[in-house]
Amino acid sequence: MMSENQVLSAALKENADSLIDAWLSDLELHDATERRAVATEARNILRVLADAVQGGSETATLKAAAGWAPMRDLLAALSKSRAAKGQSAGETSQFLLALKKPLFDITQRLQASNPGDLAGALLAISTAVDRLAQHTVTVFQLAREDVIRRQQEELLELSTPVVKLWEGVLAVPMIGVLDSNRTQIVMETLLQSIVDTGSEIAIIDITGVPTVDTLVAQHLLKTVTAIRLMGAECIISGIRPQIAQTIVHLGIDLQGITTKATLADALALAMRQSGWRVSREA
């Protein structure tokens, strides 16, 4: 029986053009421009695959062997390119899986005089193509996870803006669930803003925080402590009646921390502490 590499090498030595034509015919591409683009992708895959096979690397080592590095790079580029066009991982995988039938047909002709080796040869080709297709799915998933992770980081940054309300007064409006990661971002962003602006008062508004439990309170206390270590004072606003009752029931100690019901009240207090006085014209 021929090895996996021998089977693939023998099949790939056939006329590449006829192999590509058979491959694309199964994809039912009707648009001429799309067909040319896919034909280029197919030709590159066959070329790199032939080089890897001739180098002696089995497809079982696709994920690690140096000989498969060009193929890994090509499949990664293919997956990302097709994802950018709106195609799913399944569609990209199906494109590669469509290579099986043309390779099967060629292998059947090559093994016509050795029917005993045909089953093993077809299994080897099927396994090899499956591994190529699976690799595109893995790359697609990793790329998608990376995009999701970056979007989450960007959303966290956008959801915790530091706003300059008045000279020497900063505010951070909190909206949504307050967890450890978000608290860390709030703390880092707010402390850096205090340094950059020389502000003396920071207001943390939790009007948009749905619930306050022990963990949320601990996050707030840590942030307040960090602000004080920077030489600034902190006011927590948005203490609604329900939140006030929850804090009391949980036995959370907020003594020493100035709290206000609304952001407006907190700003008014901050301005008085800063020596500002705003009066309405008669």
Secondary structure, 3 states (H helix, E strand, C coil): CCCHHHHHHHHHCCCHHHHHHHHHHHHCCCCHHHHHHHHHHHHHHHHHHHHHHHCCCCHHHCCCCHHHHHHHHHHHHHHHHHHHCCCCHHHHHHHHHCCHHHHHHHHHHHCCCCHHHHHHHHHHHHHHHHHHHHHHHHHHHHHHHHHHHHHHHHHHHHCCCCEEEECCEEEEEEECCCCHHHHHHHHHHHHHHHHHHCCCEEEEEEEECCCCCHHHHHHHHHHHHHHHHCCCEEEEECCCHHHHHHHHHHCCCCCCCEEECCHHHHHHHHHHHCCCCCCCCC
